Amino acid sequence: MTDSREAIKIFAGAEIIHSAETVDLAVKHVATRITEKLENSNPLVLCVMTGGVPFAGALMMRLRFPLDFDYIHVTRYGQKTSGGELSWRSLPKTPVEGRTVLIVDDILDEGFTLESIIARLRELGAEACYTAVAVDKQNGKKKPLQADFVALPVPDRFVFGFGMDVSGKWRNLPAIYAVKED
């Protein structure tokens, strides 16, 4: 975990990728698209902890239809800056069998975490699984899936803000930044 002084230095050298206003408009657009697709399905919205919290909160305030909400906690990163082995920390408490599920996460990077979540939810009997991500990293890699709903693209850099962290800090920023390249 980075201490506060180091986190401030990282932020001071960071480049803004998407302003808070751009992020807000993108969330509104995604909410409209999700509403068009899922408004009659009484979906279960699952927030992927911990990074998905800001996006899920902003998104849910704009969804004007009945839904259930729960969370799933699975990670490949922890406090690291590159993905490792998948760590399942919590499955949803709400039954998913026969449900339409909307999985809400912060970033689609390589796609392995979302792919694994969908596989697990299907094992648990989910009827349909949709994915919504705040950002899709344009890394040029072949991903095992594409998100159904994407708020914004980001370059192939280490990004933070709006749920994404850098060494445990800055998830709370309303804009999206990239760590200064050396």
N, C-alpha and C positions, 0 to 999 in steps of 0.2 A: 504494500500500500504506500503510495506517495504521500509525503507530508505536505502540509498546506503551502509552505514556501516553494517547494518544487512544483506543485500544481499551479501556483500563480505564475511562475516562470514559463511553464508550458503554455498557459493561456496567453500570456503576453507575447509570445512568439508565434502564436497560431494564426492561421489564415481563415477568414470566414468563407465558408462554402455556400451556405444558404442562410439568409437573414431570418429573424423571427417572423417577419411579415410573410416571407416566401413560404416558410414552413406552415404557418397558419392557413394560408390560401391553399396549399397542397393538401392539408388535412381536410379542409372543407370539400375539395374536389373529390377526394377518395371517399368521404362519407356519402356524398351524392351517389357515386357509383355503387357503393355497397348497398345503399338503400334501394336502388333500382333492382339489384340482384337478389337481395335477401329479405326484403321487408315483409314478405308473406310466409316466411319459413320458421319464425320463432327460434332464431339461432341461439346457440350457446357460444358466447364470445369468450375465448380463452386468451388471457394475457400471458405472454412468456416472460417470466420474471428473470431478471430484474429490469433489464433494459427496455422492455416493452411498456412499462408503466406510463411514462409521459404520453406516448403515442396512443395507448389504449384509452387513457383518461380524456385526452383531447378529442379523440374519435367518437367515443361513446356519448359525449355531450352533444354531438351533432347527428346522432342516429335517432330518428323519430319513429321508432317502431318497437314493439315489445321484444325483449331479449333476456336471456339469462347470462350471468357473468360469473366467471371463476378464473383460476389461474393454473398454470403449469410451470414448474421450475426445473429447467434442464439447461445445462451450460456446457460449452466446450472451452471456455476461456478462463473463468474464474478471474484472478487478478493478472493473468498473463495477457500478452499482446498478440499471441497467435493461438489458433485452435489446437486442442489436444483431444483426449478421450472424452466421450460424452459422459456427463455426470447427471443422473436422474435424481432430483431432490424431492419433487412432489408431483404426483398426478392430480388431476382435478377431482374434487370431492363430488361434483355434480355428475351424475351418470351421463355418459355420452351415447349409449346404445340407442340407435334409431334417430339420432339428432343430426341436424346440420350444424357444423362447428366452424366458427371463424377464428383462426389463430392469428393473434396480433403480436408482432415482434418489432424490435428496433431496426435490425439490419439483415438483409440477405447478402451474405458475403460469399461463402462457398456453397451454401445450401444444405449441408449435411445435417445440421441441427433440425431445420424445418422438415426435411425428408424423414428423419427419425421420429419426430413428433407425429407427423401424419401417419406413419406406419403403426405407431403405438395406438393412436386413436382409432384407426381402422380395426386393429386387433380387439379393441374394447367395444367395437360395434358401431362406430360413427357411420351414419348414412352418407354424409358428404362432408368434405373438408375443404375450406377455402383459406387462403393466407393473405394477410395484409401486413406490409412492412413499411416503416417510415422511410427507409432508404434501401436502394439496391446498388451495391458497389459494382461499378463498371470495371471489373478486374480482368476481363478477357478470358476468364476460365470457363470451361464447360460446367454448368451447374446441373445437378440432378433434377431441378425443378425451377420454374419461374413463378414468382408470386402472382396471385390473382389480382391484387391491388397494391400498387406502389405509389407512395406519395412523391418521392424525389429520387433522382439518381445522384450518386456521389462518385468522385474519381477514386482510383485505386491508390488511396492513401489512408493513413490511420486517422479516422474521424471520431469526433466526440461531440457531446451536447445532445439535447432532446432524447435522453435515455441512454445514449452511448457514453461509455466512460473512458478515461485514460488513467490507468492505474488506480481505479476506484473513485476517481473524482470527476466532477463536471457533468454528471448525468442531468443536473438541474438546469442547464442552460436552455433557453428557448430557441436558440439558433444552432446551426451545425458548423463545426470548425474542423480543420485538419491540422494535425501536428506539423510543426515546421520541419521541412525536409533538410537534412544535413548536406 
